[in-house]
Amino acid sequence: MRIPHFTLYARSYCHLCDDMLVALEALQSATVRFTVSVVDIDDYPALVARFDELVPVLFGHLAEPELCHYHFDEAAARRFLASSPVSI
């Protein structure tokens, strides 16, 4: 089964990052399913160079523009989920 996947670029000490993850996870339900990878940018110098003060940064497809940064954009996350139906 393939379900939609989000990538959240974050920092371990970032309250905005924690807030975005909580808001994103709140979208989960019996009918809305997805996975999330949280990547601590401080573990990767190239990610610090790319994102540094922009975190948190949320992506759906990594090859596409970010869905949001700083604050969770629920509408953007829902659009991504709607465009990425679950496949079995």
N, C-alpha and C positions, 0 to 999 in steps of 0.2 A: 504494500500500500504506500502510495506517495501522498504526503500531505504538505500544505504550504509551509515554508520555512522563513523565518525572520533572522537577521543577524543584527545584534545590538552591539555597537562599539561603545565601550564605557570605560570607567575607571572605578577602582574598588572604593575610593573615598568620596565618590560623587553622589550627592543626594538627588540631583536631577536624574542621574542614571538609574538609581533605585526607583524613583518615582515613575520613570518611563517603563521600566520592566513591570512594575505592579499594574500600571494602567493597561499595558499590552496583555498581560496574563489575565486580566479581568474580562477580556473579550472571549476567552475560552468558555465553551459550553458543550452540551451534548451534541449540538449541531454545528458548532464552529470549532474546528480543531486545527492546530498548527504546532510547530516546534519553534524553539528560539535558542540560538547560540549567543551567549554573551562573551565577547572578546575584550579582555582588558588590554587597552592599547599600550599601557606602560610595559607590557611584555614584548613589544615589537617596535623597535625604533622607527621603522618605516611608517607604522600607523600613527605614532606620535607626530611625526613630521606631517602626515596627511591631515589628521583630525585634531590634534592637541586640544585647543580650547573650544572646539565645536561639540564635544561629547555632552550628552549622549547623541549618537547618530544611529538611526534605524534604517535598515535596508530590507527590502523584500528580495528582489533579484540583484545580486551584487554587480551585475553588468549594467544595471539601470541606475538612474539618479536616486539619491536617498529619498526615503519617504518623509523623514522629518529629522530635525536636530533641536537640541535644548529642551523642547517640550513635545509631548506626545500629540500627534495629529490622528485622532481616532478615525476621521473620515478617510484619510490616506491609507491607513491600515485596513480599513474595511474594503476600500476599493481594491487593494492588493489581494485580499482574501477572495473577493468576488471574482477576480480575474484568474485565480489559481484554484480551480475546483479540485477536490479530492479525487484521486484516481486510484483504482485498485488493480 
